[in-house]
Amino acid sequence: QRLTDPRHMAVFDKLLELAGWGQSAAGHAQGIALFEAYGTVVGQVADVSINPSSAQPIVVHKVVCVVECGRAINPDIVKAQMQSGIIFGLTAALYGEINIDNGRVRQSNFHDYKMVRMDEAPTIETYIINGGETLGGAGEPATPAIAPALANAICDATGIRIRELPMNNIDFSEQSLESKDVV
């Protein structure tokens, strides 16, 4: 119902165009999400592949992000904020969990808390729409859309609707995919 908003439609339409919606490579799938926060509209398309036999079954190849934050005073900073928010959100969606053993948190620092690292980070393309609205935020608005875009891409690839995080804990084996009993 909110896609009747002209700002949302502008972001959505530009996102479909720039991401090549529906034209993913063989073995890849796309998912889309749109979010508004802090006066900013952000849309993202995640391009993923699933490899059930890999230690890392979900591979995010590319994320296309369209942002309308009113007017980008410094476009390079807006792009950097979108990129960092996407990586932060991917980390939470793919790996973000804290384990408790005997009343203590098992993870103590970055050496034992998995995060998206440079060698597994997707290509991120960010496009800015200068819509002329009141200036919006450029930090937090990039983060919330990536998990649903990723979940939608996984659903496109497997037929499984993901409802639990972290997503890399899900069993994507052939038997699980056939029974659709992974969540």
Secondary structure as the mmCIF struct_conf table of DSSP 4:
data_model
#
loop_
_struct_conf.conf_type_id
_struct_conf.id
_struct_conf.beg_label_comp_id
_struct_conf.beg_label_asym_id
_struct_conf.beg_label_seq_id
_struct_conf.end_label_comp_id
_struct_conf.end_label_asym_id
_struct_conf.end_label_seq_id
HELX_RH_3T_P HELX_RH_3T_P1 ARG A 2 THR A 4
BEND BEND1 ASP A 5 ASP A 5
HELX_RH_AL_P HELX_RH_AL_P1 PRO A 6 ALA A 19
TURN_TY1_P TURN_TY1_P1 GLY A 20 GLY A 22
HELX_LH_PP_P HELX_LH_PP_P1 SER A 24 ALA A 25
TURN_TY1_P TURN_TY1_P2 ALA A 26 GLY A 27
STRN STRN1 ALA A 29 ALA A 37
TURN_TY1_P TURN_TY1_P3 TYR A 38 GLY A 39
STRN STRN2 THR A 40 ILE A 50
TURN_TY1_P TURN_TY1_P4 PRO A 52 SER A 53
BEND BEND2 SER A 54 GLN A 56
STRN STRN3 ILE A 58 GLU A 68
BEND BEND3 GLY A 70 GLY A 70
BEND BEND4 ILE A 73 ASN A 74
HELX_RH_AL_P HELX_RH_AL_P2 PRO A 75 LEU A 94
TURN_TY1_P TURN_TY1_P5 TYR A 95 TYR A 95
STRN STRN4 ILE A 100 ASP A 101
TURN_TY1_P TURN_TY1_P6 ASN A 102 GLY A 103
STRN STRN5 ARG A 104 VAL A 105
BEND BEND5 ARG A 106 ARG A 106
BEND BEND6 ASN A 109 ASN A 109
TURN_TY1_P TURN_TY1_P7 PHE A 110 HIS A 111
BEND BEND7 ASP A 112 TYR A 113
HELX_RH_3T_P HELX_RH_3T_P2 MET A 118 GLU A 120
HELX_LH_PP_P HELX_LH_PP_P2 ALA A 121 PRO A 122
STRN STRN6 THR A 123 ILE A 128
BEND BEND8 GLU A 133 THR A 134
BEND BEND9 ALA A 138 GLY A 139
HELX_RH_3T_P HELX_RH_3T_P3 GLU A 140 ALA A 142
BEND BEND10 THR A 143 THR A 143
TURN_TY1_P TURN_TY1_P8 PRO A 144 ALA A 145
HELX_RH_AL_P HELX_RH_AL_P3 ILE A 146 THR A 158
BEND BEND11 GLY A 159 GLY A 159
BEND BEND12 GLU A 164 LEU A 165
HELX_RH_3T_P HELX_RH_3T_P4 MET A 167 ASN A 169
BEND BEND13 ILE A 170 ILE A 170
HELX_RH_AL_P HELX_RH_AL_P4 GLU A 174 SER A 179
TURN_TY1_P TURN_TY1_P9 LYS A 180 LYS A 180
#
